[in-house]
Amino acid sequence: MHGVIEAFSVWTTTRASGITSYLFLFLSTVAGITMGLRMIKNKAKPIVLTIHQSAGWFGFLFGMIHGSVLWFDQYVNYSISELLIPFTSDSHPILTGLGTLSFYITFLVILSSDLMKKLGKKVWKMTHMLAFPGYFLSLVHGLLIGSDSHYPWAQAMYWSTGIIVVLLTWYRVATVRAVKREVLKKLPRAI
């Protein structure tokens, strides 16, 4: 019975939900980046979009569990305001605040997607770009404050996922610039 209680302890639950949230945000970010790449064909786009949206929601929900369960943590003893207001925690205020900001950014990105028609495409796109800093804030939060971050498997997970997002982002920006250059070459020159 002790093993079951330990499996669902506050500490175990917050660790598991934090890592799960991060991995879903990683999956959502990667799916979002690849949506704009030419390597995703028309038939695959609905599947990638579903992965992008679902992973974003699951990342947000597991992030909510992660923060909510910390309120019951007897070791650090977070207050509601420390969990909800970035950078006010007595324990690791900067790193805890980065996690809180990432949570709020994820919420804002999801909300803007649900309100895309009301906001307009330009406002939605600008808001949606916050997903990049939101993802990287969660990466730094997990890497530097996560209780498992000293383990080689956790280091490998954080570094490899971070590198994948950076490389995909670089590739997407490079391909967008290449397409723009091609379009500009085809435009008639002014005399």
N, C-alpha and C positions, 0 to 999 in steps of 0.2 A: 504494500500500500504506500510505503514511503516513496518508492520510485515514481508512482503516479502523481503524488502530491508535488514532488520535485519537478516533474515534467511540466506541470502547469503553474509553477511558482511565478511570482511577479518578475523576477530576474530572467528566468528562462523565456517567459512570454514576451517581455520587452525586447530581448535579444533577437528572438526568432522573428517577431513582427518587424523589427527594424531592418534586419537583413532581407526579409521577404519584400518589404516595401521598396528598398533600394533596388533589388533585382527586377521588380516589376517596373520601376521608373526607368531603369536601364533598357529593358525590353521595349517599353513605350517610346523612349527616345530614339532607339535604333530603328524601330518600325517607322517612326515619324520622319526621320532623316531619309530612309530608303524610299518613302512614298514619292519623294521628288526626284529620285534617280531614274534614269532611263532603263536601268537593269530590271526594274519591276514592270512586267508586262501587264496589259489591260486586264486579263483574267485574274491575275494575282493581286491587283490593287484592292479589291474589296476584302480579301483575306488579310492583307497587311494592314488595312485601315481598321478592321475589327480587332486585330492584335494590338494596334496602336491605342485605340480607344479603351479596350478592355484592360490592358495592362496599366494604362494611366489611372483608371478608376480603382483597380485593385491596389496599385501603389499608394494611392491616396487613402484608401480604406485601411490598409495595413499600417500606414503612417499614423492614422488616427488611433488605431489600437496601440501602436508603439507609444505615442504620447500619453494616451489615456491611462495605460497601465502604469506608466511612470509615476502617476499621482499616488499610487498605492505603494510605491517603493519605500520601505522603512529605512534603507541604508542612506540614501541621499536626501529623502524627505522633501521632494519638490512640492511647492505650492501651486495652486491653479494659475496664479499670475506669472510665476516663473516658467510654466509650461506654455502659456498663451502669449506672453509679451517677450519678444526676442531680447536677448542680452541682459535679462534681469535675474538670471539664476545665480545663486551663490556658488554652485558647482559648475565649473567650466562655462562661464557666461558667454564667451564668444562662440565656442563650439556648439553649445546647446542652442544659442540664438540662430546659428546657421541652419540647424535642423528645423527649427520653428519657421524660419523664413522659407526654407525649401517646401515645407508643408503648405504654407500660405500661397506660395507661387504656384504649386501644383493645383491647389483649389481654384485659383484665379484662371489658370490656363483651361482647366476643365469647364469652369463656369462660362468663360468666353466662348468656348466651343459650343456649349449648349445654347448660347445666345448669339451665335454668329449672324443669323439673319437680321436680328435687331441691331447689332453693333455695326454691321457692314464688314466687307471683306478686308478693307485696309486696317481698321482698328483691330479686328480679330487677328490678322496676321502679325501686327506689331505686338499684341498681347501674347500670342502663341510663341513668339521668339523668346519670351521669358522662360520657356521650358529649358533652354540651355543653361542659364545661370541656376535655375532651380535644380536641375540634375547635378551640376557640379557642386552646388552647396551641399546636397545630400551625400555626394562622394566624399567631400572633405569632412563633413560631419561624421560619417561612418568610419572613415579611415583614421581619423585622429581621436575620436572619443569612444568609438565602438569597443566594447569590452573584449571582443574577439580579434581585434585588429593586430594584435601582436603575434597571432598564429600565422604560419606561412600560407595556409589555405586562404585566409581572409585577405592577407596582403596580395596574394596572386589574384584573387577575385576582384578586389578594388582596382588594382593597377591594370589588369587586363581589360576590364570593362571600361575604365576611363580612357585607355589608349584606343580601344575600338571606337568610342564615341568621337574622340579627337580626330582619328584618321578618317572616319566616315564624314564628319563635318568638313574636314579639309577637302576631301574628294568631292563632296557636293558643291562647295563654294567654287572649287576649280572648274567643275563641269558647267556650272551656271555662267561663270565668266567666259568660258570657251564658247558657249552657245551665244552669248551676247556679242562676242567678237565676230563670230560667223554672221550674225544678223547685220552687224554694222558694215561688214565687208560687202554684203549684198545690196545695201542701200545705195541709191544713185548719189554720186558726188556732186556737191554744189559747185558751179563754175564761177 
